[in-house]
């Protein structure tokens, strides 16, 4: 129902600090910058940081994961170690490093089968939700599938255009938290059909250029639009 992740939007109090962190330390190219926001290129995904001056706001204390080529992992560790307090976790043979940006977002760089060089996409976003079963049913109706549930039964991992983790309030690996009022965008060949599947449960819905935007039951902002030609 949803084809691909188009963007992730996060909140920043200081755009100069955010630009330094993401452009200089993580080598993300700036696609567009205004006085209130910066859009970086994370592969084909727009990674947007914005000041809280309008709606939709970006997400607060959001945990998300960038994809890096498997063979670059050690170089990234060596580059960031000493500048930041890094933490590593292994998932089978796959490694991820964790660090925090200046606004308290928990950034993961994880080994993935991507071309690179450098950061090449976003493979995971974590949302904080009040009611796990309600949120799981909601995103399943948008086309996501359940991959697994946490041992404590307070988190669910969904697969779709991006791995979407739904967490009841808690601390995860590296003391990460799920994001609040996260702004995400997806492409879909039929945005109306996708939004209509959940329209009876959204807080609000509006038409935007190329598609529709809604707030889910937990206040996260989701935009579904047609791919750009």
Rosetta blueprint (number, residue, H / E / L):
1 X L
2 X L
3 X L
4 X E
5 X E
6 X E
7 X E
8 X E
9 X E
10 X E
11 X E
12 X L
13 X L
14 X L
15 X H
16 X H
17 X H
18 X H
19 X H
20 X H
21 X H
22 X H
23 X H
24 X H
25 X H
26 X L
27 X L
28 X L
29 X E
30 X E
31 X E
32 X E
33 X E
34 X L
35 X L
36 X L
37 X E
38 X E
39 X E
40 X E
41 X E
42 X E
43 X L
44 X L
45 X E
46 X E
47 X E
48 X E
49 X E
50 X E
51 X L
52 X L
53 X L
54 X L
55 X L
56 X L
57 X L
58 X L
59 X E
60 X E
61 X L
62 X L
63 X E
64 X E
65 X E
66 X E
67 X E
68 X E
69 X E
70 X H
71 X H
72 X H
73 X H
74 X H
75 X H
76 X H
77 X H
78 X H
79 X H
80 X H
81 X E
82 X L
83 X L
84 X E
85 X L
86 X L
87 X E
88 X E
89 X E
90 X E
91 X E
92 X L
93 X L
94 X E
95 X E
96 X E
97 X E
98 X E
99 X E
100 X E
101 X L
102 X L
103 X L
104 X L
105 X L
106 X E
107 X E
108 X E
109 X E
110 X E
111 X E
112 X E
113 X L
114 X L
115 X L
116 X L
117 X L
118 X L
119 X L
120 X L
121 X L
122 X E
123 X E
124 X E
125 X E
126 X E
127 X E
128 X E
129 X L
130 X L
131 X L
132 X H
133 X H
134 X H
135 X H
136 X H
137 X H
138 X H
139 X H
140 X H
141 X H
142 X L
143 X L
144 X L
145 X E
146 X E
147 X E
148 X E
149 X E
150 X L
151 X L
152 X L
153 X L
154 X L
155 X E
156 X E
157 X E
158 X E
159 X E
160 X L
161 X L
162 X L
163 X E
164 X E
165 X E
166 X E
167 X E
168 X L
169 X L
170 X L
171 X L
172 X L
173 X H
174 X H
175 X H
176 X L
177 X L
178 X L
179 X E
180 X E
181 X L
182 X L
183 X E
184 X E
185 X E
186 X E
187 X E
188 X L
189 X L
190 X L
191 X H
192 X H
193 X H
194 X H
195 X H
196 X H
197 X L
198 X L
199 X H
200 X H
201 X H
202 X L
203 X L
204 X E
205 X E
206 X E
207 X E
208 X E
209 X L
210 X L
211 X E
212 X E
213 X E
214 X E
215 X E
216 X L
217 X L
218 X L
219 X L
220 X L
221 X E
222 X E
223 X E
224 X E
225 X E
226 X L
227 X L
228 X L
229 X L
